[in-house]
């Protein structure tokens, strides 16, 4: 992996961690460091991280998404 890809991967992991711990200030800081060109790559990498994390948990990706959608609708 090239240095920009590694940097974006680390930012994606940091974003998942910040959101998971409820640190909205850190999440906003991370998002504020992205260029417009990096935004799509970050979105894809963050989704990949979530799928990888979900695979280590019981249940399907569909049930995880159902839970996430229910949380948004509350």
HTML snippet that shows the backbone in 3Dmol.js (N, CA, C, O; Angstrom):
<script src="https://3Dmol.org/build/3Dmol-min.js"></script>
<div id="view" style="width:600px;height:400px;position:relative"></div>
<script>
const pdb = `
ATOM      1  N   UNK A   1       0.846  -1.188   0.000  1.00  0.00           N
ATOM      2  CA  UNK A   1       0.000   0.000   0.000  1.00  0.00           C
ATOM      3  C   UNK A   1       0.883   1.240   0.000  1.00  0.00           C
ATOM      4  O   UNK A   1       1.959   1.269   0.596  1.00  0.00           O
ATOM      5  N   UNK A   2       0.391   2.249  -0.683  1.00  0.00           N
ATOM      6  CA  UNK A   2       1.144   3.499  -0.718  1.00  0.00           C
ATOM      7  C   UNK A   2       0.868   4.311   0.542  1.00  0.00           C
ATOM      8  O   UNK A   2      -0.097   4.050   1.261  1.00  0.00           O
ATOM      9  N   UNK A   3       1.707   5.277   0.797  1.00  0.00           N
ATOM     10  CA  UNK A   3       1.573   6.101   2.004  1.00  0.00           C
ATOM     11  C   UNK A   3       0.212   6.787   2.102  1.00  0.00           C
ATOM     12  O   UNK A   3      -0.386   6.775   3.178  1.00  0.00           O
ATOM     13  N   UNK A   4      -0.313   7.398   1.000  1.00  0.00           N
ATOM     14  CA  UNK A   4      -1.641   8.014   1.114  1.00  0.00           C
ATOM     15  C   UNK A   4      -2.733   6.999   1.454  1.00  0.00           C
ATOM     16  O   UNK A   4      -3.664   7.322   2.192  1.00  0.00           O
ATOM     17  N   UNK A   5      -2.629   5.773   0.924  1.00  0.00           N
ATOM     18  CA  UNK A   5      -3.629   4.740   1.210  1.00  0.00           C
ATOM     19  C   UNK A   5      -3.554   4.319   2.668  1.00  0.00           C
ATOM     20  O   UNK A   5      -4.584   4.149   3.321  1.00  0.00           O
ATOM     21  N   UNK A   6      -2.342   4.149   3.179  1.00  0.00           N
ATOM     22  CA  UNK A   6      -2.165   3.779   4.588  1.00  0.00           C
ATOM     23  C   UNK A   6      -2.711   4.884   5.486  1.00  0.00           C
ATOM     24  O   UNK A   6      -3.388   4.600   6.474  1.00  0.00           O
ATOM     25  N   UNK A   7      -2.421   6.145   5.151  1.00  0.00           N
ATOM     26  CA  UNK A   7      -2.913   7.275   5.941  1.00  0.00           C
ATOM     27  C   UNK A   7      -4.436   7.288   5.960  1.00  0.00           C
ATOM     28  O   UNK A   7      -5.040   7.510   7.010  1.00  0.00           O
ATOM     29  N   UNK A   8      -5.061   7.052   4.811  1.00  0.00           N
ATOM     30  CA  UNK A   8      -6.510   7.041   4.745  1.00  0.00           C
ATOM     31  C   UNK A   8      -7.081   5.865   5.532  1.00  0.00           C
ATOM     32  O   UNK A   8      -8.123   5.997   6.174  1.00  0.00           O
ATOM     33  N   UNK A   9      -6.410   4.721   5.488  1.00  0.00           N
ATOM     34  CA  UNK A   9      -6.849   3.561   6.264  1.00  0.00           C
ATOM     35  C   UNK A   9      -6.801   3.866   7.755  1.00  0.00           C
ATOM     36  O   UNK A   9      -7.732   3.533   8.488  1.00  0.00           O
ATOM     37  N   UNK A  10      -5.729   4.492   8.201  1.00  0.00           N
ATOM     38  CA  UNK A  10      -5.605   4.838   9.621  1.00  0.00           C
ATOM     39  C   UNK A  10      -6.662   5.861  10.033  1.00  0.00           C
ATOM     40  O   UNK A  10      -7.200   5.788  11.139  1.00  0.00           O
ATOM     41  N   UNK A  11      -6.961   6.809   9.151  1.00  0.00           N
ATOM     42  CA  UNK A  11      -8.017   7.785   9.447  1.00  0.00           C
ATOM     43  C   UNK A  11      -9.373   7.083   9.523  1.00  0.00           C
ATOM     44  O   UNK A  11     -10.203   7.428  10.365  1.00  0.00           O
ATOM     45  N   UNK A  12      -9.600   6.107   8.655  1.00  0.00           N
ATOM     46  CA  UNK A  12     -10.862   5.365   8.680  1.00  0.00           C
ATOM     47  C   UNK A  12     -11.022   4.617   9.996  1.00  0.00           C
ATOM     48  O   UNK A  12     -12.098   4.623  10.596  1.00  0.00           O
ATOM     49  N   UNK A  13      -9.950   3.976  10.441  1.00  0.00           N
ATOM     50  CA  UNK A  13      -9.982   3.253  11.716  1.00  0.00           C
ATOM     51  C   UNK A  13     -10.211   4.229  12.863  1.00  0.00           C
ATOM     52  O   UNK A  13     -10.989   3.947  13.774  1.00  0.00           O
ATOM     53  N   UNK A  14      -9.548   5.358  12.822  1.00  0.00           N
ATOM     54  CA  UNK A  14      -9.719   6.363  13.874  1.00  0.00           C
ATOM     55  C   UNK A  14     -11.154   6.898  13.892  1.00  0.00           C
ATOM     56  O   UNK A  14     -11.703   7.164  14.962  1.00  0.00           O
ATOM     57  N   UNK A  15     -11.757   7.053  12.722  1.00  0.00           N
ATOM     58  CA  UNK A  15     -13.142   7.522  12.662  1.00  0.00           C
ATOM     59  C   UNK A  15     -14.085   6.497  13.276  1.00  0.00           C
ATOM     60  O   UNK A  15     -14.966   6.853  14.058  1.00  0.00           O
ATOM     61  N   UNK A  16     -13.904   5.227  12.926  1.00  0.00           N
ATOM     62  CA  UNK A  16     -14.738   4.171  13.505  1.00  0.00           C
ATOM     63  C   UNK A  16     -14.578   4.158  15.025  1.00  0.00           C
ATOM     64  O   UNK A  16     -15.563   4.030  15.753  1.00  0.00           O
ATOM     65  N   UNK A  17     -13.345   4.289  15.501  1.00  0.00           N
ATOM     66  CA  UNK A  17     -13.102   4.305  16.950  1.00  0.00           C
ATOM     67  C   UNK A  17     -13.781   5.511  17.606  1.00  0.00           C
ATOM     68  O   UNK A  17     -14.439   5.370  18.637  1.00  0.00           O
ATOM     69  N   UNK A  18     -13.622   6.685  17.012  1.00  0.00           N
ATOM     70  CA  UNK A  18     -14.214   7.901  17.593  1.00  0.00           C
ATOM     71  C   UNK A  18     -15.735   7.793  17.643  1.00  0.00           C
ATOM     72  O   UNK A  18     -16.354   8.137  18.650  1.00  0.00           O
ATOM     73  N   UNK A  19     -16.326   7.320  16.568  1.00  0.00           N
ATOM     74  CA  UNK A  19     -17.783   7.187  16.563  1.00  0.00           C
ATOM     75  C   UNK A  19     -18.241   6.106  17.532  1.00  0.00           C
ATOM     76  O   UNK A  19     -19.277   6.246  18.182  1.00  0.00           O
ATOM     77  N   UNK A  20     -17.470   5.030  17.628  1.00  0.00           N
ATOM     78  CA  UNK A  20     -17.815   3.939  18.537  1.00  0.00           C
ATOM     79  C   UNK A  20     -17.737   4.331  19.998  1.00  0.00           C
ATOM     80  O   UNK A  20     -18.478   3.802  20.827  1.00  0.00           O
ATOM     81  N   UNK A  21     -16.848   5.248  20.318  1.00  0.00           N
ATOM     82  CA  UNK A  21     -16.711   5.688  21.710  1.00  0.00           C
ATOM     83  C   UNK A  21     -17.513   6.954  21.996  1.00  0.00           C
ATOM     84  O   UNK A  21     -17.512   7.454  23.121  1.00  0.00           O
ATOM     85  N   UNK A  22     -18.200   7.471  20.974  1.00  0.00           N
ATOM     86  CA  UNK A  22     -19.024   8.663  21.173  1.00  0.00           C
ATOM     87  C   UNK A  22     -18.253   9.962  21.169  1.00  0.00           C
ATOM     88  O   UNK A  22     -18.769  10.985  21.619  1.00  0.00           O
ATOM     89  N   UNK A  23     -17.023   9.946  20.669  1.00  0.00           N
ATOM     90  CA  UNK A  23     -16.199  11.159  20.640  1.00  0.00           C
ATOM     91  C   UNK A  23     -16.484  11.934  19.352  1.00  0.00           C
ATOM     92  O   UNK A  23     -15.742  11.838  18.375  1.00  0.00           O
ATOM     93  N   UNK A  24     -17.567  12.698  19.373  1.00  0.00           N
ATOM     94  CA  UNK A  24     -17.987  13.432  18.186  1.00  0.00           C
ATOM     95  C   UNK A  24     -17.000  14.525  17.788  1.00  0.00           C
ATOM     96  O   UNK A  24     -16.869  14.844  16.606  1.00  0.00           O
ATOM     97  N   UNK A  25     -16.315  15.092  18.755  1.00  0.00           N
ATOM     98  CA  UNK A  25     -15.335  16.138  18.452  1.00  0.00           C
ATOM     99  C   UNK A  25     -14.181  15.548  17.646  1.00  0.00           C
ATOM    100  O   UNK A  25     -13.742  16.138  16.659  1.00  0.00           O
ATOM    101  N   UNK A  26     -13.689  14.379  18.071  1.00  0.00           N
ATOM    102  CA  UNK A  26     -12.609  13.716  17.334  1.00  0.00           C
ATOM    103  C   UNK A  26     -13.084  13.300  15.944  1.00  0.00           C
ATOM    104  O   UNK A  26     -12.349  13.447  14.967  1.00  0.00           O
ATOM    105  N   UNK A  27     -14.301  12.784  15.853  1.00  0.00           N
ATOM    106  CA  UNK A  27     -14.841  12.387  14.549  1.00  0.00           C
ATOM    107  C   UNK A  27     -14.907  13.585  13.607  1.00  0.00           C
ATOM    108  O   UNK A  27     -14.537  13.482  12.438  1.00  0.00           O
ATOM    109  N   UNK A  28     -15.373  14.712  14.114  1.00  0.00           N
ATOM    110  CA  UNK A  28     -15.445  15.924  13.299  1.00  0.00           C
ATOM    111  C   UNK A  28     -14.056  16.378  12.878  1.00  0.00           C
ATOM    112  O   UNK A  28     -13.861  16.821  11.746  1.00  0.00           O
ATOM    113  N   UNK A  29     -13.094  16.270  13.782  1.00  0.00           N
ATOM    114  CA  UNK A  29     -11.715  16.630  13.449  1.00  0.00           C
ATOM    115  C   UNK A  29     -11.179  15.755  12.316  1.00  0.00           C
ATOM    116  O   UNK A  29     -10.580  16.257  11.365  1.00  0.00           O
ATOM    117  N   UNK A  30     -11.398  14.448  12.424  1.00  0.00           N
ATOM    118  CA  UNK A  30     -10.922  13.518  11.392  1.00  0.00           C
ATOM    119  C   UNK A  30     -11.567  13.855  10.051  1.00  0.00           C
ATOM    120  O   UNK A  30     -10.880  13.933   9.032  1.00  0.00           O
ATOM    121  N   UNK A  31     -12.873  14.053  10.049  1.00  0.00           N
ATOM    122  CA  UNK A  31     -13.557  14.375   8.798  1.00  0.00           C
ATOM    123  C   UNK A  31     -13.087  15.706   8.229  1.00  0.00           C
ATOM    124  O   UNK A  31     -13.054  15.889   7.012  1.00  0.00           O
ATOM    125  N   UNK A  32     -12.725  16.632   9.105  1.00  0.00           N
ATOM    126  CA  UNK A  32     -12.242  17.933   8.658  1.00  0.00           C
ATOM    127  C   UNK A  32     -10.878  17.887   8.003  1.00  0.00           C
ATOM    128  O   UNK A  32     -10.491  18.834   7.318  1.00  0.00           O
ATOM    129  N   UNK A  33     -10.131  16.788   8.203  1.00  0.00           N
ATOM    130  CA  UNK A  33      -8.803  16.682   7.599  1.00  0.00           C
ATOM    131  C   UNK A  33      -8.848  16.097   6.192  1.00  0.00           C
ATOM    132  O   UNK A  33      -7.816  16.017   5.526  1.00  0.00           O
ATOM    133  N   UNK A  34     -10.025  15.689   5.732  1.00  0.00           N
ATOM    134  CA  UNK A  34     -10.129  15.044   4.427  1.00  0.00           C
ATOM    135  C   UNK A  34     -10.268  16.048   3.300  1.00  0.00           C
ATOM    136  O   UNK A  34     -10.973  17.051   3.416  1.00  0.00           O
ATOM    137  N   UNK A  35      -9.587  15.759   2.217  1.00  0.00           N
ATOM    138  CA  UNK A  35      -9.797  16.536   1.000  1.00  0.00           C
ATOM    139  C   UNK A  35     -11.035  15.963   0.300  1.00  0.00           C
ATOM    140  O   UNK A  35     -11.433  14.833   0.585  1.00  0.00           O
ATOM    141  N   UNK A  36     -11.639  16.719  -0.601  1.00  0.00           N
ATOM    142  CA  UNK A  36     -12.796  16.177  -1.326  1.00  0.00           C
ATOM    143  C   UNK A  36     -12.468  14.861  -2.052  1.00  0.00           C
ATOM    144  O   UNK A  36     -13.324  13.984  -2.168  1.00  0.00           O
ATOM    145  N   UNK A  37     -11.242  14.732  -2.531  1.00  0.00           N
ATOM    146  CA  UNK A  37     -10.842  13.522  -3.244  1.00  0.00           C
ATOM    147  C   UNK A  37     -10.758  12.306  -2.317  1.00  0.00           C
ATOM    148  O   UNK A  37     -10.963  11.173  -2.751  1.00  0.00           O
ATOM    149  N   UNK A  38     -10.458  12.546  -1.051  1.00  0.00           N
ATOM    150  CA  UNK A  38     -10.314  11.450  -0.093  1.00  0.00           C
ATOM    151  C   UNK A  38     -11.649  10.955   0.456  1.00  0.00           C
ATOM    152  O   UNK A  38     -11.721   9.854   1.003  1.00  0.00           O
ATOM    153  N   UNK A  39     -12.683  11.739   0.318  1.00  0.00           N
ATOM    154  CA  UNK A  39     -13.957  11.425   0.956  1.00  0.00           C
ATOM    155  C   UNK A  39     -14.518  10.079   0.499  1.00  0.00           C
ATOM    156  O   UNK A  39     -14.944   9.285   1.338  1.00  0.00           O
ATOM    157  N   UNK A  40     -14.531   9.804  -0.795  1.00  0.00           N
ATOM    158  CA  UNK A  40     -15.085   8.540  -1.290  1.00  0.00           C
ATOM    159  C   UNK A  40     -14.246   7.362  -0.820  1.00  0.00           C
ATOM    160  O   UNK A  40     -14.799   6.334  -0.428  1.00  0.00           O
ATOM    161  N   UNK A  41     -12.929   7.489  -0.851  1.00  0.00           N
ATOM    162  CA  UNK A  41     -12.063   6.419  -0.368  1.00  0.00           C
ATOM    163  C   UNK A  41     -12.287   6.133   1.104  1.00  0.00           C
ATOM    164  O   UNK A  41     -12.292   4.978   1.528  1.00  0.00           O
ATOM    165  N   UNK A  42     -12.473   7.188   1.877  1.00  0.00           N
ATOM    166  CA  UNK A  42     -12.724   7.034   3.309  1.00  0.00           C
ATOM    167  C   UNK A  42     -14.051   6.327   3.545  1.00  0.00           C
ATOM    168  O   UNK A  42     -14.161   5.469   4.420  1.00  0.00           O
ATOM    169  N   UNK A  43     -15.053   6.694   2.759  1.00  0.00           N
ATOM    170  CA  UNK A  43     -16.369   6.058   2.886  1.00  0.00           C
ATOM    171  C   UNK A  43     -16.272   4.559   2.619  1.00  0.00           C
ATOM    172  O   UNK A  43     -16.820   3.755   3.373  1.00  0.00           O
ATOM    173  N   UNK A  44     -15.580   4.186   1.556  1.00  0.00           N
ATOM    174  CA  UNK A  44     -15.435   2.770   1.210  1.00  0.00           C
ATOM    175  C   UNK A  44     -14.638   2.036   2.286  1.00  0.00           C
ATOM    176  O   UNK A  44     -15.033   0.948   2.704  1.00  0.00           O
ATOM    177  N   UNK A  45     -13.543   2.601   2.733  1.00  0.00           N
ATOM    178  CA  UNK A  45     -12.720   1.939   3.734  1.00  0.00           C
ATOM    179  C   UNK A  45     -13.460   1.793   5.065  1.00  0.00           C
ATOM    180  O   UNK A  45     -13.330   0.769   5.735  1.00  0.00           O
ATOM    181  N   UNK A  46     -14.220   2.792   5.444  1.00  0.00           N
ATOM    182  CA  UNK A  46     -14.978   2.711   6.694  1.00  0.00           C
ATOM    183  C   UNK A  46     -16.034   1.612   6.596  1.00  0.00           C
ATOM    184  O   UNK A  46     -16.248   0.869   7.554  1.00  0.00           O
ATOM    185  N   UNK A  47     -16.684   1.508   5.456  1.00  0.00           N
ATOM    186  CA  UNK A  47     -17.657   0.427   5.261  1.00  0.00           C
ATOM    187  C   UNK A  47     -16.972  -0.934   5.343  1.00  0.00           C
ATOM    188  O   UNK A  47     -17.520  -1.868   5.930  1.00  0.00           O
ATOM    189  N   UNK A  48     -15.784  -1.053   4.762  1.00  0.00           N
ATOM    190  CA  UNK A  48     -15.041  -2.314   4.825  1.00  0.00           C
ATOM    191  C   UNK A  48     -14.676  -2.668   6.267  1.00  0.00           C
ATOM    192  O   UNK A  48     -14.730  -3.837   6.650  1.00  0.00           O
ATOM    193  N   UNK A  49     -14.312  -1.682   7.052  1.00  0.00           N
ATOM    194  CA  UNK A  49     -13.980  -1.914   8.459  1.00  0.00           C
ATOM    195  C   UNK A  49     -15.210  -2.422   9.203  1.00  0.00           C
ATOM    196  O   UNK A  49     -15.124  -3.367   9.987  1.00  0.00           O
ATOM    197  N   UNK A  50     -16.345  -1.795   8.957  1.00  0.00           N
ATOM    198  CA  UNK A  50     -17.573  -2.207   9.644  1.00  0.00           C
ATOM    199  C   UNK A  50     -17.949  -3.631   9.272  1.00  0.00           C
ATOM    200  O   UNK A  50     -18.351  -4.408  10.139  1.00  0.00           O
ATOM    201  N   UNK A  51     -17.827  -3.987   8.003  1.00  0.00           N
ATOM    202  CA  UNK A  51     -18.143  -5.353   7.574  1.00  0.00           C
ATOM    203  C   UNK A  51     -17.185  -6.339   8.227  1.00  0.00           C
ATOM    204  O   UNK A  51     -17.606  -7.407   8.671  1.00  0.00           O
ATOM    205  N   UNK A  52     -15.915  -5.996   8.291  1.00  0.00           N
ATOM    206  CA  UNK A  52     -14.928  -6.868   8.935  1.00  0.00           C
ATOM    207  C   UNK A  52     -15.261  -7.052  10.416  1.00  0.00           C
ATOM    208  O   UNK A  52     -15.182  -8.164  10.938  1.00  0.00           O
ATOM    209  N   UNK A  53     -15.630  -5.968  11.088  1.00  0.00           N
ATOM    210  CA  UNK A  53     -15.992  -6.057  12.500  1.00  0.00           C
ATOM    211  C   UNK A  53     -17.237  -6.920  12.683  1.00  0.00           C
ATOM    212  O   UNK A  53     -17.311  -7.722  13.614  1.00  0.00           O
ATOM    213  N   UNK A  54     -18.205  -6.754  11.799  1.00  0.00           N
ATOM    214  CA  UNK A  54     -19.451  -7.495  11.915  1.00  0.00           C
ATOM    215  C   UNK A  54     -19.217  -8.984  11.772  1.00  0.00           C
ATOM    216  O   UNK A  54     -19.893  -9.782  12.422  1.00  0.00           O
ATOM    217  N   UNK A  55     -18.281  -9.368  10.940  1.00  0.00           N
ATOM    218  CA  UNK A  55     -18.004 -10.791  10.723  1.00  0.00           C
ATOM    219  C   UNK A  55     -17.535 -11.480  11.997  1.00  0.00           C
ATOM    220  O   UNK A  55     -17.647 -12.700  12.117  1.00  0.00           O
ATOM    221  N   UNK A  56     -17.019 -10.726  12.934  1.00  0.00           N
ATOM    222  CA  UNK A  56     -16.558 -11.318  14.193  1.00  0.00           C
ATOM    223  C   UNK A  56     -17.675 -11.395  15.227  1.00  0.00           C
ATOM    224  O   UNK A  56     -17.467 -11.902  16.329  1.00  0.00           O
ATOM    225  N   UNK A  57     -18.849 -10.898  14.880  1.00  0.00           N
ATOM    226  CA  UNK A  57     -19.994 -10.903  15.789  1.00  0.00           C
ATOM    227  C   UNK A  57     -21.044 -11.905  15.303  1.00  0.00           C
ATOM    228  O   UNK A  57     -21.080 -12.250  14.122  1.00  0.00           O
ATOM    229  N   UNK A  58     -21.892 -12.366  16.214  1.00  0.00           N
ATOM    230  CA  UNK A  58     -22.973 -13.249  15.771  1.00  0.00           C
ATOM    231  C   UNK A  58     -23.992 -12.462  14.941  1.00  0.00           C
ATOM    232  O   UNK A  58     -24.143 -11.253  15.117  1.00  0.00           O
ATOM    233  N   UNK A  59     -24.676 -13.144  14.053  1.00  0.00           N
ATOM    234  CA  UNK A  59     -25.703 -12.504  13.241  1.00  0.00           C
ATOM    235  C   UNK A  59     -25.173 -12.137  11.870  1.00  0.00           C
ATOM    236  O   UNK A  59     -23.981 -12.260  11.590  1.00  0.00           O
ATOM    237  N   UNK A  60     -26.070 -11.691  11.032  1.00  0.00           N
ATOM    238  CA  UNK A  60     -25.716 -11.359   9.651  1.00  0.00           C
ATOM    239  C   UNK A  60     -25.526  -9.860   9.488  1.00  0.00           C
ATOM    240  O   UNK A  60     -25.873  -9.076  10.372  1.00  0.00           O
ATOM    241  N   UNK A  61     -24.977  -9.477   8.357  1.00  0.00           N
ATOM    242  CA  UNK A  61     -24.829  -8.059   8.046  1.00  0.00           C
ATOM    243  C   UNK A  61     -26.208  -7.410   7.924  1.00  0.00           C
ATOM    244  O   UNK A  61     -26.380  -6.237   8.256  1.00  0.00           O
ATOM    245  N   UNK A  62     -27.194  -8.188   7.443  1.00  0.00           N
ATOM    246  CA  UNK A  62     -28.550  -7.655   7.341  1.00  0.00           C
ATOM    247  C   UNK A  62     -29.108  -7.306   8.717  1.00  0.00           C
ATOM    248  O   UNK A  62     -29.733  -6.258   8.882  1.00  0.00           O
ATOM    249  N   UNK A  63     -28.888  -8.181   9.717  1.00  0.00           N
ATOM    250  CA  UNK A  63     -29.421  -7.882  11.053  1.00  0.00           C
ATOM    251  C   UNK A  63     -28.701  -6.675  11.660  1.00  0.00           C
ATOM    252  O   UNK A  63     -29.324  -5.873  12.356  1.00  0.00           O
ATOM    253  N   UNK A  64     -27.404  -6.540  11.405  1.00  0.00           N
ATOM    254  CA  UNK A  64     -26.672  -5.362  11.882  1.00  0.00           C
ATOM    255  C   UNK A  64     -27.240  -4.097  11.248  1.00  0.00           C
ATOM    256  O   UNK A  64     -27.475  -3.106  11.939  1.00  0.00           O
ATOM    257  N   UNK A  65     -27.460  -4.129   9.941  1.00  0.00           N
ATOM    258  CA  UNK A  65     -28.017  -2.961   9.260  1.00  0.00           C
ATOM    259  C   UNK A  65     -29.425  -2.651   9.754  1.00  0.00           C
ATOM    260  O   UNK A  65     -29.798  -1.486   9.885  1.00  0.00           O
ATOM    261  N   UNK A  66     -30.208  -3.696  10.028  1.00  0.00           N
ATOM    262  CA  UNK A  66     -31.544  -3.482  10.596  1.00  0.00           C
ATOM    263  C   UNK A  66     -31.457  -2.751  11.933  1.00  0.00           C
ATOM    264  O   UNK A  66     -32.236  -1.836  12.199  1.00  0.00           O
ATOM    265  N   UNK A  67     -30.506  -3.158  12.771  1.00  0.00           N
ATOM    266  CA  UNK A  67     -30.319  -2.506  14.068  1.00  0.00           C
ATOM    267  C   UNK A  67     -29.890  -1.056  13.897  1.00  0.00           C
ATOM    268  O   UNK A  67     -30.379  -0.173  14.602  1.00  0.00           O
ATOM    269  N   UNK A  68     -28.974  -0.809  12.961  1.00  0.00           N
ATOM    270  CA  UNK A  68     -28.515   0.554  12.707  1.00  0.00           C
ATOM    271  C   UNK A  68     -29.658   1.431  12.201  1.00  0.00           C
ATOM    272  O   UNK A  68     -29.824   2.568  12.643  1.00  0.00           O
ATOM    273  N   UNK A  69     -30.448   0.888  11.263  1.00  0.00           N
ATOM    274  CA  UNK A  69     -31.582   1.640  10.727  1.00  0.00           C
ATOM    275  C   UNK A  69     -32.596   1.942  11.827  1.00  0.00           C
ATOM    276  O   UNK A  69     -33.141   3.045  11.878  1.00  0.00           O
ATOM    277  N   UNK A  70     -32.854   0.981  12.702  1.00  0.00           N
ATOM    278  CA  UNK A  70     -33.798   1.206  13.808  1.00  0.00           C
ATOM    279  C   UNK A  70     -33.296   2.321  14.717  1.00  0.00           C
ATOM    280  O   UNK A  70     -34.083   3.144  15.184  1.00  0.00           O
ATOM    281  N   UNK A  71     -31.987   2.352  14.971  1.00  0.00           N
ATOM    282  CA  UNK A  71     -31.420   3.401  15.801  1.00  0.00           C
ATOM    283  C   UNK A  71     -31.568   4.779  15.176  1.00  0.00           C
ATOM    284  O   UNK A  71     -31.782   5.763  15.884  1.00  0.00           O
ATOM    285  N   UNK A  72     -31.456   4.855  13.869  1.00  0.00           N
ATOM    286  CA  UNK A  72     -31.599   6.130  13.179  1.00  0.00           C
ATOM    287  C   UNK A  72     -33.039   6.611  13.233  1.00  0.00           C
ATOM    288  O   UNK A  72     -33.298   7.809  13.336  1.00  0.00           O
ATOM    289  N   UNK A  73     -33.964   5.680  13.165  1.00  0.00           N
ATOM    290  CA  UNK A  73     -35.396   6.047  13.125  1.00  0.00           C
ATOM    291  C   UNK A  73     -35.950   6.427  14.492  1.00  0.00           C
ATOM    292  O   UNK A  73     -37.035   7.003  14.572  1.00  0.00           O
ATOM    293  N   UNK A  74     -35.237   6.120  15.559  1.00  0.00           N
ATOM    294  CA  UNK A  74     -35.738   6.441  16.916  1.00  0.00           C
ATOM    295  C   UNK A  74     -35.783   7.916  17.149  1.00  0.00           C
ATOM    296  O   UNK A  74     -36.176   8.359  18.228  1.00  0.00           O
TER     297      UNK A  74
END
`;
const viewer = $3Dmol.createViewer("view");
viewer.addModel(pdb, "pdb");
viewer.setStyle({}, {cartoon: {color: "spectrum"}});
viewer.zoomTo();
viewer.render();
</script>
